[in-house]
Amino acid sequence: MIMKAIHQSLLAALALALLGVCYGCKISEYPCKGGASCVPLDKYCDGRDDCGDGSDEPKMCTGEFLHPCV
């Protein structure tokens, strides 16, 4: 179970990095909605709206999404 979670985390990190490069962001940045700006990856899912439009805090970041039965 732990290995599956690690694998999923690594895939998510790779996808975010590739998405950022496609939008003109650095490999260490996440593209905000529409590609107008970029935020550091450590700001993604940190509970704060760093993009200003909430795009760096999607529903998957909340505990509700991660643990819907709790």
Secondary structure as UniProt FT lines:
FT   HELIX           2..22
FT   TURN            23..24
FT   TURN            27..28
FT   STRAND          29..31
FT   HELIX           33..35
FT   STRAND          38..40
FT   HELIX           41..43
FT   TURN            44..45
FT   TURN            55..56
FT   HELIX           59..61
FT   HELIX           63..66
FT   TURN            68..69
//
